[in-house]
Amino acid sequence: MPLGTLDRTPPPFFRQGPSALSKLVFFSALALFLMVADVRFRMMEPLRAGLAVVLLPAQRALAVPVELWAGGSGYLQGLASAQAEAEAARRTLAAQASKAARNEALQRENESLRALLDLRPALAVRAQAAEVLFEAADPYSRRVVIDRGRAQGVQAGAPVINEAGVLGQVTRVFPLSAEVTLLADRDAAIPVLNLRTQQRSVAFGGGSASQAMMELRFLSGNADVQVGDELHTSGLDGVYPAGLPVARVTQVERRAEGGFARVSLAPAAASDGVRHVLVLEPTGVQLPPRPEAAASQAPADDRQLRTPRRGAAP
């Protein structure tokens, strides 16, 4: 049989239809159309939602081993962390217990010595809790407003503290609120005692509206003050109880041409973010009157008895 007479067409079973290039063009155009239609008209949103609902059980089932592994490792890590924290808490509690025992012994010794020397007992400081409502409207000052006022017994000049130390002093009292001037305010001042040298001085507010800082003024250039010195209240002003943390020395500048040293302080109690405070009663309320004040308040008839009348025999 001649070769030209052979049928070269594939049998019907092996027919391939359109060419591969035609299929590529068609499906590329279809995919592009579906993407544009989904972006513009959200046509595939119902189908996507249905598939998500149908596949959710399978996804949850496949995620169970991963969750078990992560949960087990997290449990073991949390257990180890909790045990370490419990051990640290036990050590801290033991150290605090010994410190508390020493403090109790020192307190008993102090009470016996004061009784031996016939000194007046230490003043009991009365306090009440308050909450900071908002900061004062003046952007150039460092003041806050608390939710306790004249109705709750708050007085002007009352110290305000938190767990870290002294925050400031009540400067204005309203019926149901009070304004507290913080130590970093430019108008604030507080007597302090250097715990290392037992030197008394006055700390002034010198910070800006964005940075809470203080400073010691009128210190001689050769004053014994170092970076890291702790300053507490001296208790001599009749306002702040003695021994409250006030600030820490952060920088000391001694200039040869000046007679004074510039000492920068960082307040012990950070005022930013504080929410709850304690308002103390000024210690001057419990102190006896000064001699000149007692003399000025003497009864008028007592002064008349000491002063002879005109014309009376001496």
Residue pairs with C-beta under 8 A, 6 or more apart in sequence:
10 16
18 26
34 43
34 44
37 43
37 44
38 44
38 45
114 120
114 121
114 122
123 241
123 283
123 286
123 287
124 286
125 241
125 280
125 281
125 283
126 280
126 281
127 278
127 279
127 280
127 281
128 148
128 152
128 153
128 154
128 278
128 279
129 276
129 277
129 278
129 279
130 146
130 147
130 148
130 154
130 160
130 178
130 276
130 277
130 278
130 279
131 146
131 147
131 275
131 276
131 277
132 144
132 145
132 146
132 147
132 274
132 275
132 276
132 277
133 144
133 145
133 146
133 147
133 177
134 144
134 145
135 143
135 144
135 145
136 143
136 144
136 145
136 179
139 209
140 186
140 209
141 181
141 185
141 186
141 187
141 209
142 168
142 181
142 182
142 183
142 184
142 185
142 186
142 188
142 205
142 207
142 209
142 212
142 271
143 168
143 171
143 179
143 180
143 181
143 182
143 185
144 168
144 179
144 180
144 182
144 271
144 274
145 177
145 178
145 179
145 180
146 160
146 177
146 178
146 180
146 277
146 279
147 176
147 177
148 154
148 177
148 178
148 279
149 173
149 174
149 175
149 176
149 177
149 178
150 173
150 174
150 175
150 176
150 178
151 175
151 176
154 170
154 173
154 178
154 279
155 170
155 173
155 281
155 282
155 285
156 170
156 171
156 172
156 173
157 169
157 170
157 171
157 239
157 282
158 169
158 170
158 279
158 280
158 281
158 282
159 166
159 168
159 169
159 170
159 239
159 240
159 241
159 244
159 279
159 280
159 282
160 166
160 167
160 168
160 169
160 170
160 180
160 277
160 278
160 279
160 280
161 167
161 244
161 269
161 277
161 278
161 280
162 269
162 274
162 276
162 277
162 278
164 245
164 268
164 269
164 270
165 244
165 245
165 246
165 267
165 268
165 269
166 183
166 190
166 233
166 240
166 244
166 245
166 246
166 267
166 268
166 269
167 180
167 182
167 183
167 269
167 271
167 274
167 277
168 180
168 181
168 182
168 183
168 185
168 188
168 271
169 180
169 181
169 188
169 190
169 239
170 178
170 179
170 180
170 181
170 279
171 179
171 180
171 181
172 178
172 179
173 179
178 279
180 277
181 187
181 188
182 188
182 205
182 212
182 271
183 190
183 203
183 205
183 212
183 214
183 246
183 247
183 267
183 269
184 205
184 206
184 207
184 211
184 212
184 213
184 214
184 267
184 271
185 205
185 207
186 205
186 206
186 207
187 205
188 204
188 205
189 202
189 203
189 204
189 205
190 202
190 203
190 233
190 237
190 240
190 246
191 200
191 201
191 202
191 203
191 233
191 234
191 236
191 237
191 240
192 200
192 201
192 202
192 203
192 216
192 231
192 232
192 233
192 234
192 246
192 247
193 199
193 200
193 231
193 232
193 233
193 234
193 242
194 200
194 201
194 225
194 229
194 230
194 231
195 229
195 230
195 231
195 232
196 226
196 229
196 230
197 224
197 225
197 229
199 223
199 224
199 225
200 234
200 236
201 216
201 218
201 219
202 216
202 217
202 218
203 214
203 215
203 216
203 231
203 246
203 247
203 265
204 214
204 215
204 216
204 217
205 214
206 213
206 214
206 215
206 264
207 213
207 214
212 266
212 267
212 270
212 271
212 272
213 264
213 265
213 266
213 267
214 247
214 264
214 265
214 266
214 267
215 262
215 263
215 264
215 265
216 225
216 249
216 261
216 263
216 265
217 260
218 260
219 225
219 260
219 261
219 263
220 259
220 260
220 261
221 254
221 255
221 256
221 258
221 259
221 260
221 261
222 254
222 261
223 261
225 249
225 252
225 261
225 263
226 249
226 252
227 249
227 250
227 251
227 252
228 248
228 249
229 248
229 249
230 245
230 248
231 245
231 246
231 247
231 248
231 249
231 265
232 242
232 243
232 244
232 245
232 246
233 240
233 241
233 242
233 243
233 244
233 246
234 242
235 241
235 242
235 243
235 283
236 242
238 282
238 283
238 284
238 287
239 282
239 283
239 284
240 280
240 283
241 280
241 283
245 268
245 269
246 267
246 268
247 265
247 266
247 267
247 268
248 265
248 266
248 268
249 263
249 264
249 265
250 264
250 265
250 266
251 262
251 263
251 264
252 261
252 262
252 263
252 264
253 261
253 262
253 263
253 264
254 261
255 261
255 262
289 297
308 314
